Amino acid sequence: MSTIGFIGSGKIGGTLARLAVDAGHDVVLSNSRGPDTLRGLAAQLGPQARAATPGEAARAGDVVVVTTPLKAYRDVPVAPLHGTVVIDTINYYPQRDGHFPELDAGRTTTGELLQAHLPESFVVKAFSNIFFKHLATLGRPAGAADRSAIAIAGDDPTAKATAAALIDTLGYDVHDAGALADSRRFGPGTPAHHAYLDPDGMFAAPGRPADAARIAALLDSN
Ligand SMILES: NC(=O)c1ccc[n+]([C@@H]2O[C@H](COP(=O)([O-])OP(=O)(O)OC[C@H]3O[C@@H](n4cnc5c(N)ncnc54)[C@H](OP(=O)(O)O)[C@@H]3O)[C@@H](O)[C@H]2O)c1
C-alpha cells in the first residue's frame, strides 16, 4: 500500500481520499487554509488519514494528487515533488478560473501548464472527466462486468503505469488517451467529459458505468 498526498481536499480530493483509505492506502490531506480546517475530514476518514500543509503532503506522498482550482496551480510546491508521479484532476472553466489566453487559444492544456510548473515531476491527467458523486459510486472490484474506466493522459509511460496501478486499487480501469496534450480530448465540452452522466438523471448519483471501450468511442467521436 502507498501514501497518497493531496494538494486540495475538496469534492474530488475528499472523494479520492475516501476511496484510497478504503483501499488500504494512507492519505495526507492539504488545502489552502491550513491543516486545522481539515481535521474533521481526516477524523471521518480514520487513522490512515492526516491533515498537513501542501509541502508536507507533497513530501509524504508516493503519488500526489493535485486537485485545486486551476488558478491555484502555481501554488503547488515544486521541490518536494521532484521525481514524483502527480495526478492532476484540474479542469479549466474561465468563468470560475479567469481567462488563461494560452488555454483559450488552444496552445496548451491544463496538464501541460502543471507539468511546466513541475518540470521534475511526472504529471498524469486523471479523474478530470468524472463528477465527484459518480466517482464515489462507480468504483467496482477488478473484473466486474460493470467496472468503469478513467481516461488518463501523460507524457511518461512509467508514470502512467504507476497511476493506472493506483487507480486499479481505487476501483477503476484506465483508458490511456495519449500524451498530456491529448487530455483536451476529454476536457470540458467534449463527449468524453460526460462519459458517466446518466442521460436522464444527468448529475444525479449513481451515474452510468463507462468501460474503456466506451471511453475510447467517446474520444473518437469528438
Ligand atoms: N467537482 C467535480 O466533480 C470535479 C470533477 C472533475 C474534475 N474537477 C476539477 O478538480 C479540481 C478540484 O475540484 P473540486 O470540485 O474538488 O474543488 P473544491 O471542492 O472547490 O476543492 C478545491 C480544493 O483545493 C484547495 N485549494 C484551493 N487553492 C489552494 C491552494 N492554493 N493550495 C492548496 N490547496 C488549495 C481548496 O482548499 P481551501 O478550501 O482551503 O481553499 C479545496 O480543498 C478543479 O480543477 C475541478 O475543475 C472537479
The ligand as a Gaussian input file, in Angstrom:
#p B3LYP/6-31G(d) Opt

LIG

0 1
 N      -16.236000      18.608000      -8.600000
 C      -16.110000      17.677000      -9.561000
 O      -16.980000      16.794000      -9.702000
 C      -14.871000      17.668000     -10.444000
 C      -14.747000      16.629000     -11.345000
 C      -13.589000      16.521000     -12.118000
 C      -12.589000      17.472000     -12.004000
 N      -12.765000      18.513000     -11.152000
 C      -11.671000      19.511000     -11.075000
 O      -10.851000      19.146000      -9.975000
 C      -10.386000      20.323000      -9.288000
 C      -10.941000      20.291000      -7.861000
 O      -12.352000      20.326000      -7.929000
 P      -13.252000      20.209000      -6.628000
 O      -14.658000      20.200000      -7.108000
 O      -12.755000      19.133000      -5.739000
 O      -12.975000      21.647000      -5.951000
 P      -13.274000      22.100000      -4.454000
 O      -14.304000      21.229000      -3.829000
 O      -13.538000      23.564000      -4.534000
 O      -11.900000      21.836000      -3.713000
 C      -10.739000      22.552000      -4.069000
 C       -9.677000      22.248000      -3.050000
 O       -8.483000      22.924000      -3.464000
 C       -7.954000      23.592000      -2.326000
 N       -7.138000      24.714000      -2.721000
 C       -7.512000      25.858000      -3.331000
 N       -6.450000      26.666000      -3.503000
 C       -5.370000      26.006000      -2.987000
 C       -4.013000      26.312000      -2.856000
 N       -3.515000      27.473000      -3.311000
 N       -3.196000      25.404000      -2.269000
 C       -3.698000      24.216000      -1.799000
 N       -4.992000      23.858000      -1.905000
 C       -5.831000      24.754000      -2.482000
 C       -9.173000      24.030000      -1.553000
 O       -8.811000      24.359000      -0.241000
 P       -9.457000      25.624000       0.504000
 O      -10.920000      25.341000       0.587000
 O       -8.768000      25.654000       1.831000
 O       -9.140000      26.816000      -0.363000
 C      -10.001000      22.751000      -1.641000
 O       -9.575000      21.812000      -0.689000
 C      -10.913000      21.507000     -10.106000
 O       -9.913000      21.931000     -11.003000
 C      -12.108000      20.934000     -10.835000
 O      -12.374000      21.614000     -12.052000
 C      -13.868000      18.620000     -10.349000

